[in-house]
Amino acid sequence: MTSIVPVHQIVPSHPDQIALRPETRERIGQIFEDNTPANTKRAYQADIRYFWAWAELTFGASEAYPVSVGLVIEFITDQVKGMKPEVEAEMIRRKTKAITGPENIRTLSRRIGTLSIVHKFLRVENPCKDEAVIMLMIKARKNPPALKKKKAIPLDILFPLLSTCRTDIPENLVDIRDAALLYFAFSSGGRRASEVAMAAYENLVLETYIINGVEQEGFIYFLGKTKTTSADRPHPVPIKGLAFTALQLWLRVSGIRNGRIFRSIKKGGKIMGESISSKSINRIVKKRCRLIGLPPDDFGAHSLRSGFMTEAARQNKNLPDVMKLSTHRSVDVAMGYYEAQDTLKNPAGNLVG
């Protein structure tokens, strides 16, 4: 499915309504797509592929709407309690499912929301609004499956990771790119993997600033449309110090002067035109962890974001300043990192020595 929803299947909800003209259907689809962020569109498309891959492998079902209430209930149950091992293995082989184990409840909620959007857009009976489905999701949210969170990468882990990148040899393009990527993701506020993947050269601005009376150079990077920022108000974050030096080196040796900053590199050192993917960023983090002897399964791309927050809490940085860079909307979420560090510093925890 190339678009978010199958526009050609739009039908009038009552027989006496005027049928939509083909060109109107196309224009509705354009309005919907134009006003949906690229990352959200990809998530919607992946959600629908995931649902129908599961339905095909579990029940032999093919894509058709409306979906029955029973099929949605089966889907929710499988995601919370675990699907058949052979179904899960095939979905992982097809790359519609990333890892084994139950579904994250937020991801499951999004998938059900996407399925609901498709039904609303097609103007057919919506199984996601059925009382049984709603009640099942309420219960699932109250007792979500236990998921292993990825560990954070604060500075005491970040620097060893960076030490695996040989940036002193210009031909080491992969190492130079990886060092710039790790610095960029961490130092600019703990960027999400999707934000790093979509980072564009055109959003970089070279500026000078003064520290202790010494003039220095740095980049200001303007975030466009993200999960917590809007395209009409680009959000500035700093790239300075070691992060600036690493990014400057990557831009120089790669020759990148437009488009995506971080790109795939083929064997032999050919830099590709397309941007690196979020999954590739995840693999880079795991690879560097493996090189310093850390279990790669414990870490991922999000470890850089949580690592930034953890390090900021360790250094007692002002929370509003930190949130301005991380673009967290929820104070509760951001404050959680600070509370964790305060717990570890609590002197009452030393009673047994």
C-alpha positions in Angstrom: 0.0 0.0 0.0 1.7 3.2 -1.2 -0.6 5.7 0.5 -1.6 5.9 4.1 -5.1 4.6 3.3 -6.5 3.0 0.2 -8.2 6.1 -1.2 -9.8 4.2 -4.1 -12.0 2.3 -1.6 -13.8 5.4 -0.3 -17.5 4.7 -0.4 -20.6 6.8 0.6 -21.9 5.8 4.0 -25.5 5.8 2.8 -26.9 4.8 -0.7 -28.6 8.1 -1.2 -25.4 10.1 -0.8 -23.6 11.5 -3.8 -20.8 9.2 -4.8 -17.4 10.9 -4.7 -15.8 11.7 -8.1 -12.5 9.9 -8.8 -10.7 13.3 -8.9 -12.2 14.2 -5.5 -11.0 10.9 -4.0 -7.5 11.7 -5.3 -7.6 15.3 -3.8 -8.9 14.0 -0.5 -5.9 11.6 -0.4 -3.5 14.5 -1.2 -5.0 16.7 1.6 -4.6 13.8 4.0 -1.0 13.0 2.9 0.2 16.6 2.6 -0.8 17.3 6.2 0.7 14.2 7.7 4.4 14.3 8.7 6.7 11.9 6.7 7.6 9.9 9.8 3.9 9.5 10.7 3.1 8.3 7.2 5.8 5.7 7.4 4.5 4.6 10.8 0.9 4.3 9.4 2.0 2.3 6.4 4.2 0.0 8.6 1.2 -0.5 11.0 -1.0 -1.7 8.2 1.6 -4.0 6.7 2.2 -5.4 10.2 -1.5 -6.1 10.8 -2.1 -7.8 7.4 1.1 -9.8 7.6 0.0 -11.1 11.0 -3.6 -11.8 9.7 -2.3 -13.7 6.6 0.2 -15.8 8.6 -2.3 -16.5 11.5 -5.6 -16.9 9.6 -4.7 -16.9 5.9 -6.6 -13.5 5.7 -5.9 -11.0 2.9 -6.4 -7.2 3.0 -10.1 -6.3 3.0 -12.3 -3.8 4.8 -14.1 -3.7 7.1 -12.1 -5.9 9.4 -14.2 -8.1 11.7 -14.3 -7.3 15.5 -13.1 -10.9 16.1 -10.0 -10.4 14.0 -9.1 -7.2 15.9 -9.6 -9.0 19.2 -7.4 -11.9 18.1 -4.7 -9.4 17.0 -4.7 -7.5 20.3 -4.5 -10.7 22.3 -1.6 -12.0 20.2 0.3 -8.8 20.6 -0.1 -8.7 24.4 0.3 -12.4 25.2 2.5 -13.4 22.3 1.8 -14.9 18.9 2.7 -18.3 17.6 6.5 -18.8 17.4 6.3 -19.7 13.7 4.2 -16.6 12.9 6.6 -14.4 14.8 9.6 -15.9 13.2 8.2 -15.4 9.7 7.2 -11.8 10.4 10.8 -11.1 11.6 12.1 -12.8 8.5 9.9 -10.5 6.4 11.1 -7.5 8.5 7.6 -6.5 9.5 8.4 -7.3 13.1 11.8 -6.2 14.6 12.3 -8.4 17.6 10.7 -11.3 19.5 8.4 -10.8 22.4 5.1 -9.0 23.2 4.2 -5.7 21.7 4.9 -2.4 23.5 1.5 -1.2 24.6 2.1 2.3 23.0 3.0 0.7 19.7 -0.1 -1.6 19.9 -2.3 1.5 20.7 -0.9 3.2 17.6 -1.5 0.2 15.4 -5.1 0.0 16.5 -5.4 3.8 16.0 -4.0 3.4 12.5 -6.5 0.6 11.7 -9.3 2.9 13.0 -8.2 5.8 10.8 -8.3 3.5 7.7 -11.9 2.5 8.5 -13.0 6.0 9.2 -11.4 7.2 5.9 -13.1 4.4 4.0 -16.4 5.2 5.7 -17.1 1.6 6.7 -18.0 0.0 10.0 -15.2 0.5 12.4 -14.3 -2.5 14.5 -11.9 -0.5 16.7 -14.9 1.4 18.1 -16.6 -1.8 19.2 -17.2 -1.9 23.0 -15.4 -5.3 23.3 -12.3 -3.9 21.5 -12.3 -0.7 23.6 -12.6 -2.7 26.9 -9.8 -5.1 25.9 -7.5 -2.2 25.2 -8.3 -0.6 28.5 -7.4 -3.8 30.3 -4.2 -4.2 28.3 -3.1 -0.7 29.1 -3.7 -1.3 32.9 -1.4 -4.4 32.9 1.0 -4.0 29.9 3.5 -6.8 29.2 6.9 -6.2 30.9 9.4 -5.0 28.3 13.1 -4.7 28.7 14.1 -1.1 28.3 17.3 -0.2 26.5 20.0 1.1 28.8 21.2 4.7 28.6 24.5 5.8 27.1 25.8 8.7 29.3 29.3 10.1 28.9 31.1 7.3 30.6 29.8 4.9 27.9 29.7 7.4 25.0 33.4 8.3 25.1 34.5 4.6 25.0 32.1 4.1 22.0 33.7 7.1 20.3 37.2 5.6 21.0 36.3 2.8 18.6 36.0 5.3 15.7 39.4 5.9 14.0 38.9 9.5 12.8 42.6 10.3 12.2 42.6 8.5 8.8 40.6 10.3 6.1 39.8 7.0 4.3 38.0 5.7 7.4 34.7 7.2 6.2 32.5 4.8 8.3 34.4 5.7 11.5 34.3 9.4 10.8 30.6 9.3 10.0 29.8 7.2 13.0 31.7 9.5 15.4 29.9 12.6 13.9 26.5 10.8 14.2 27.0 9.7 17.8 28.2 13.2 18.8 25.3 14.8 16.9 22.6 12.6 18.4 23.9 13.1 22.0 25.1 16.7 22.1 22.2 18.3 20.3 19.8 17.2 23.0 19.5 13.5 22.6 17.9 13.3 19.2 15.5 10.6 18.2 16.8 8.1 15.6 14.3 9.4 13.0 15.6 13.0 13.6 19.2 12.0 13.0 18.3 10.0 9.9 16.4 13.0 8.5 19.0 15.6 9.5 19.6 18.0 6.5 22.6 20.1 5.6 20.3 23.0 4.7 19.3 23.2 8.4 22.8 23.8 9.6 24.0 27.4 10.2 27.6 28.2 11.1 27.8 30.7 13.9 30.5 32.2 16.2 30.1 32.5 20.0 32.4 33.6 22.9 33.3 31.4 25.8 35.6 32.8 28.5 36.6 35.7 26.2 37.6 33.3 23.4 35.7 33.3 20.1 34.7 29.9 18.9 32.7 28.4 16.0 29.7 26.1 16.2 26.6 25.0 14.3 23.1 25.8 15.1 20.9 23.0 13.7 17.2 23.9 13.1 14.8 21.0 13.8 11.9 20.9 11.3 8.8 18.8 11.8 9.4 16.2 14.5 7.3 14.4 17.1 7.4 17.5 19.3 8.3 20.4 17.0 6.5 22.0 14.1 7.7 22.8 10.6 6.5 26.4 10.7 8.7 27.1 13.8 12.1 25.4 13.3 13.6 24.6 16.7 17.3 25.5 17.2 19.7 23.2 18.9 23.5 23.6 19.3 26.3 21.5 17.7 29.5 22.8 19.4 32.8 21.7 20.9 33.8 18.1 20.1 30.5 17.5 18.3 31.1 20.5 16.0 34.7 19.2 15.3 33.4 15.7 14.5 30.6 17.0 12.2 32.9 19.4 10.5 35.3 16.6 9.7 32.6 14.4 8.3 31.2 17.1 6.1 34.7 17.8 4.8 35.8 14.3 3.9 32.3 13.3 2.6 31.9 16.4 0.5 28.3 16.7 1.5 26.9 20.2 0.7 23.2 19.5 0.4 20.6 16.9 1.4 20.9 14.4 4.2 23.9 14.7 6.5 24.2 11.1 7.5 24.2 8.6 4.6 24.9 5.0 3.8 28.4 4.0 2.8 29.0 1.1 0.5 32.0 -1.2 0.7 34.8 0.6 -1.0 33.9 3.9 0.5 31.2 5.1 -1.9 28.8 7.5 -0.1 25.2 6.9 -1.2 22.7 9.6 -2.0 20.0 8.5 0.3 19.9 9.1 4.0 20.8 6.5 6.6 17.8 4.7 8.2 16.7 4.6 11.8 17.4 0.9 11.9 21.0 1.5 10.6 21.5 4.0 13.4 20.4 1.3 15.8 22.9 -1.1 14.3 25.7 1.5 14.6 25.1 1.9 18.3 25.0 -1.9 18.8 28.2 -2.4 16.7 30.1 0.2 18.8 28.8 -1.4 22.0 30.0 -4.8 20.8 33.5 -3.4 20.1 33.9 -2.2 23.7 32.5 -5.4 25.2 29.0 -4.3 26.1 26.1 -6.6 25.3 24.6 -5.0 22.2 21.1 -6.2 23.0 21.1 -3.9 26.0 21.5 -0.8 23.9 19.9 0.9 20.9 19.5 4.3 19.1 17.2 5.5 21.9 20.1 4.9 24.4 21.7 8.2 23.1 18.5 10.1 23.9 18.1 8.6 27.4 21.9 9.0 27.9 21.7 12.7 27.3 18.9 13.1 29.8 20.7 10.8 32.3 24.0 12.8 32.0 22.2 16.1 32.3 20.6 14.8 35.6 24.0 13.6 36.9 25.5 17.0 36.3 22.5 18.8 37.9 21.7 20.8 34.7 18.7 23.1 34.8 15.7 21.0 33.7 14.0 23.7 31.5 17.4 24.2 29.7 17.7 20.4 29.2 14.1 20.1 27.9 14.6 23.0 25.5 17.2 20.9 23.8 15.6 17.5 24.2 12.2 18.9 23.1 10.4 16.7 25.7 6.9 18.0 26.2 6.2 16.1 29.4 7.9 17.5 32.5 7.1 14.2 34.2 9.0 12.1 31.7 12.0 14.4 31.8 11.9 14.7 35.6 12.0 10.9 35.8 15.7 11.0 34.9 16.4 13.5 37.7 14.5 11.6 40.3 16.4 8.4 39.4 19.7 10.2 40.0 18.4 11.8 43.3 17.5 8.3 44.5 21.0 7.1 43.9 22.4 10.1 45.8 20.1 9.7 48.8 22.4 9.4 51.9 19.9 7.0 53.5 20.9 4.4 50.9 24.3 4.1 52.6 23.0 2.8 55.9 24.7 -0.6 55.4 27.9 1.0 54.2 
